[in-house]
Amino acid sequence: MSALTFPAVTAATAGALGIWHVMLMIHVGLGRVRYKTGLGDGGHEALSRRIRMHGNLTENVSLFLILMAIVEFSGAWPKLVFVLGPLVVALRVCHAFGLSMRFGPGPNMFRAIGAGGTALAMIVLSAAALMVALPHLPHAH
């Protein structure tokens, strides 16, 4: 295990996801203006989709970034962190793009890839964080 260093990959990933978050927030705001709806979706499917794009990003990236920082700080799997950071940014854009499309009520390929890929990345980082943590947990005597 290496000494703590600045988590540059996590910081870059958080920066990219933060910009994406603000872009989706503005997208929701513009939708609220367009549909003259201050709260909720006012029954407008397009506004509902915009709200879910933003909400789904918010629901998923916070824990992802925490797990990513833990694994990056550990120094155990730098290549894993380097690959998963940019990949999840792309997956979140893919998910939002898919959610913006009208392919019927069910999921579409872009949405499925974005959601499934994000879930897989979370599982991998969760497992890595557990493997990093286990040797440091106090042992019962």
matplotlib code that plots the C-alpha trace (Angstrom):
import matplotlib.pyplot as plt

x = [0.0, 1.4, 1.3, -1.6, -1.2, -3.6, -6.4, -5.9, -8.1, -10.9, -10.6, -10.7, -13.6, -15.5, -14.8, -16.1, -19.2, -19.7, -19.8, -22.2, -24.4, -24.6, -25.4, -28.3, -29.4, -29.6, -31.4, -34.1, -34.4, -34.9, -37.5, -39.3, -39.3, -40.5, -43.3, -44.1, -43.7, -42.1, -42.4, -42.7, -43.1, -46.6, -47.6, -45.0, -43.1, -40.2, -39.7, -40.0, -37.2, -35.0, -35.7, -34.8, -31.5, -30.4, -31.8, -30.3, -26.9, -27.2, -28.3, -25.3, -22.2, -21.8, -21.2, -19.1, -16.8, -16.4, -15.5, -13.2, -11.4, -11.0, -9.5, -7.3, -6.0, -5.1, -2.8, -3.7, -5.2, -4.2, -5.0, -8.5, -9.2, -7.7, -10.0, -13.2, -13.2, -13.4, -15.5, -18.2, -18.3, -19.0, -21.5, -23.4, -23.6, -24.7, -27.5, -28.8, -28.7, -30.7, -33.2, -33.7, -34.7, -38.2, -38.1, -41.2, -41.7, -38.9, -35.2, -33.2, -29.6, -28.0, -29.9, -29.1, -25.4, -25.2, -27.1, -25.6, -22.1, -22.4, -23.7, -20.8, -18.3, -19.9, -19.7, -16.0, -15.1, -17.1, -15.2, -11.9, -12.8, -13.7, -10.4, -8.5, -10.4, -10.4, -6.8, -7.2, -10.2, -9.7, -9.6, -11.6, -9.5]
y = [0.0, 3.4, 6.6, 8.9, 11.0, 13.4, 11.4, 12.9, 10.4, 10.8, 14.5, 14.6, 12.2, 14.3, 17.4, 15.9, 14.5, 17.8, 19.6, 17.0, 17.4, 21.2, 20.7, 18.3, 20.7, 23.5, 21.1, 20.5, 24.2, 25.0, 22.3, 23.9, 27.2, 25.5, 23.6, 26.4, 23.9, 25.0, 21.7, 18.1, 17.4, 18.8, 15.7, 16.4, 13.2, 15.2, 17.1, 13.9, 12.4, 15.5, 15.2, 11.5, 12.2, 14.6, 12.5, 9.2, 10.9, 12.3, 8.9, 7.1, 9.2, 10.1, 6.6, 5.8, 8.7, 7.7, 4.2, 5.4, 7.7, 4.9, 2.6, 5.3, 6.4, 2.8, 2.7, -1.0, -0.8, 2.4, 1.0, 0.0, 3.5, 5.0, 3.0, 3.2, 6.9, 8.0, 4.9, 5.9, 9.4, 8.0, 5.6, 8.4, 10.4, 7.3, 6.7, 10.3, 10.1, 6.9, 8.4, 11.3, 9.0, 7.8, 4.1, 3.2, 2.7, 0.1, 0.6, 1.0, 0.0, 3.3, 3.4, -0.3, 0.1, 3.2, 1.7, -1.7, -0.5, 1.9, -0.9, -3.2, -0.5, 0.1, -3.7, -3.8, -0.7, -2.0, -5.3, -3.5, -1.2, -4.2, -6.0, -2.8, -2.4, -6.0, -6.2, -3.0, -4.0, -4.7, -8.5, -10.0, -11.9]
z = [0.0, -1.0, 1.1, 0.6, -2.5, -4.2, -5.9, -9.3, -11.3, -8.8, -8.9, -12.7, -12.8, -10.2, -12.2, -15.4, -13.6, -11.9, -15.2, -16.6, -13.5, -14.1, -17.8, -16.9, -14.2, -16.8, -19.1, -16.5, -15.8, -19.5, -19.6, -16.7, -18.5, -21.8, -20.1, -17.6, -14.7, -11.4, -9.5, -10.7, -14.3, -14.9, -16.8, -19.5, -20.5, -21.9, -18.7, -16.7, -18.8, -18.2, -14.4, -14.4, -16.4, -13.7, -10.8, -11.9, -12.3, -8.8, -7.4, -8.7, -8.9, -5.2, -4.0, -7.1, -6.4, -2.7, -3.7, -6.4, -3.9, -1.4, -4.0, -5.5, -2.0, -1.3, -4.3, -4.8, -8.3, -10.1, -13.5, -12.4, -11.2, -14.3, -16.5, -14.5, -14.0, -17.7, -18.4, -15.9, -17.2, -20.7, -19.3, -17.5, -20.8, -22.6, -20.0, -20.3, -24.1, -23.9, -21.5, -23.8, -26.7, -27.3, -28.0, -26.0, -22.3, -21.8, -21.6, -24.8, -25.7, -24.6, -21.3, -20.6, -21.4, -19.2, -16.3, -16.5, -17.0, -14.1, -11.9, -12.9, -12.2, -8.8, -8.0, -9.1, -7.0, -4.0, -4.1, -4.4, -1.5, 0.6, -0.3, 0.7, 4.0, 5.2, 6.3, 8.2, 10.2, 13.9, 14.6, 17.3, 19.8]

ax = plt.figure().add_subplot(projection="3d")
ax.plot(x, y, z, "-o")
ax.set_aspect("equal")
plt.show()
